[in-house]
C-alpha cells in the first residue's frame, strides 16, 4: 500500500519518534518494506528524543536513542506518500504550509476519532497516555491499510 510514511508532531522529540519506531516495527513484522521517518512542524532540530520517551520505548524493546529531531520541509513532505499527524491542528498547519500534501495528511487517531496530546514537559503518566494512543493509532492504521 504505502511505501513511505512520515510521522509528525511539533518538536519531533516525543510523539513522532515513538510513532516512527512503532510503525516501522509493525510493518517489518508483517514483512512490509516501507520507509518510515519522522519530523516536526516546529522541530527542536538536532535534539535527541525526550528522556521519558526513550525510557518508555526501551521498556518496550525499542531503542530510539539515536533519534535527532528534524524540521518538516517541502522536500521531506513531498517524498512521502502518507503523512501522519498527532492532532487535527497539525494537519491544517501542514496543508496550509505545503498545499501539495492535501489528501496525504491524516491524523494518526483518525480511525478512532482522537488526537494524541503532547506530553512534552509533562509527567511520565502523560507520556504513557500519549504512547498508548500512538499504539492504538498504529493498530488502527495497520487494520485500515495493511490487514
Phi, psi and omega per residue, in radians:
X1 nan -1.574 3.103
X2 -1.679 2.301 3.133
X3 -1.806 -0.108 3.092
X4 -2.554 2.155 -3.103
X5 -2.261 2.320 3.088
X6 -1.954 2.153 3.125
X7 -1.755 2.218 -3.061
X8 -2.208 2.729 2.957
X9 -2.609 -2.643 -3.130
X10 -1.517 -1.185 -3.008
X11 -1.524 -0.248 -3.106
X12 1.081 0.630 3.069
X13 -2.254 -0.150 -3.126
X14 -2.139 -1.418 -2.985
X15 -1.205 -0.856 -3.044
X16 -1.193 -0.639 3.057
X17 -1.119 -0.637 3.103
X18 -1.165 -0.778 3.121
X19 -1.110 -0.692 3.106
X20 -1.026 -0.851 -3.111
X21 -1.130 -0.759 -3.119
X22 -1.150 -0.781 -3.122
X23 -1.160 -0.756 3.128
X24 -1.040 -0.757 3.137
X25 -1.145 -0.783 -3.105
X26 -1.064 -0.765 3.141
X27 -1.203 -0.702 3.126
X28 -1.069 -0.706 3.118
X29 -1.131 -0.442 3.084
X30 -1.507 -0.061 -3.103
X31 1.363 0.334 -3.125
X32 -1.655 2.136 3.090
X33 -1.526 2.032 3.140
X34 -2.583 2.575 3.059
X35 -1.546 2.047 3.135
X36 -2.035 2.255 -3.123
X37 -2.453 3.072 3.081
X38 -2.518 2.780 3.127
X39 -2.797 2.980 3.128
X40 -2.176 2.588 3.112
X41 -1.399 -0.255 3.038
X42 -2.511 0.929 -2.947
X43 -1.051 2.551 2.996
X44 -1.586 1.262 -2.933
X45 -0.865 2.244 3.087
X46 1.521 -0.215 -3.113
X47 -1.355 2.566 3.072
X48 -1.295 2.941 3.047
X49 -1.037 2.583 3.121
X50 -0.956 2.517 -3.087
X51 -1.019 -0.693 3.141
X52 -1.208 -0.678 3.079
X53 -1.089 -0.761 3.119
X54 -1.059 -0.779 -3.112
X55 -1.090 -0.844 -3.129
X56 -1.106 -0.696 -3.134
X57 -1.207 -0.687 3.110
X58 -1.080 -0.657 3.085
X59 -1.071 -0.430 3.126
X60 -1.714 0.074 3.085
X61 1.611 0.250 -3.136
X62 -2.005 2.185 3.109
X63 -1.773 1.866 3.131
X64 -1.878 0.360 -3.105
X65 -1.078 -0.494 -3.130
X66 -1.420 -0.075 -3.118
X67 -1.146 2.443 3.005
X68 -2.312 2.301 -3.074
X69 -1.128 2.482 3.054
X70 -2.434 2.671 -3.087
X71 -1.422 2.434 3.012
X72 -1.194 2.216 3.122
X73 -2.129 2.940 3.089
X74 -1.019 -0.823 -3.121
X75 -1.075 -0.717 3.133
X76 -1.144 -0.783 3.122
X77 -1.111 -0.709 -3.104
X78 -1.200 -0.446 -3.049
X79 -1.543 0.076 -3.139
X80 -2.133 2.386 -3.115
X81 -1.297 -0.555 -3.113
X82 -2.312 2.314 3.086
X83 -2.076 2.075 3.135
X84 -1.746 2.393 3.118
X85 -2.106 2.833 -3.125
X86 -1.621 -0.448 -3.078
X87 -2.405 2.664 3.125
X88 -0.971 -0.687 -3.122
X89 -1.114 -0.502 3.104
X90 -1.177 -0.717 3.130
X91 -1.053 -0.811 3.140
X92 -1.092 -0.721 -3.119
X93 -1.148 -0.759 -3.124
X94 -1.167 -0.787 -3.136
X95 -1.138 -0.564 3.095
X96 -1.241 -0.715 -3.115
X97 -1.341 -0.606 -3.096
X98 -2.247 1.392 -3.048
X99 -0.972 -0.459 -3.132
X100 -1.226 -0.146 3.130
X101 -1.497 -0.160 -3.102
X102 -0.955 2.335 -3.106
X103 1.602 -0.252 3.130
X104 -1.934 -0.091 -3.108
X105 -1.798 2.167 -3.124
X106 -2.435 2.545 3.084
X107 -1.282 2.330 3.117
X108 -0.958 -0.622 3.132
X109 -1.577 0.294 -3.098
X110 -0.954 -0.842 -3.047
X111 -1.272 -0.433 3.111
X112 -1.745 -0.077 3.107
X113 1.231 0.701 -3.121
X114 -2.423 2.723 2.938
X115 -1.723 2.752 3.046
X116 -1.831 1.872 -3.097
X117 -1.148 2.606 -3.106
X118 -1.325 2.087 3.136
X119 -1.523 -0.024 -3.042
X120 -0.885 2.254 -3.120
X121 1.129 0.312 3.108
X122 -1.713 -2.952 -3.129
X123 -1.478 2.955 3.050
X124 -1.018 -0.665 3.126
X125 -1.074 -0.641 3.083
X126 -1.094 -0.739 3.110
X127 -1.165 -0.699 3.130
X128 -1.109 -0.711 3.099
X129 -1.115 -0.785 3.129
X130 -1.085 -0.768 -3.130
X131 -1.135 -0.689 3.100
X132 -1.067 -0.705 3.101
X133 -1.198 -0.660 3.092
X134 -1.113 -0.772 3.104
X135 -1.045 -0.747 3.102
X136 -1.095 -0.771 3.132
X137 -1.103 -0.699 3.109
X138 -1.135 -0.716 3.101
X139 -1.114 -0.759 3.109
X140 -1.088 -0.744 3.122
X141 -1.099 -0.749 3.127
X142 -1.049 -0.788 3.122
X143 -1.124 -0.686 -3.082
X144 -1.228 -0.653 -3.002
X145 -2.010 -0.457 -3.002
X146 -2.176 0.402 -3.093
X147 -1.533 nan nan
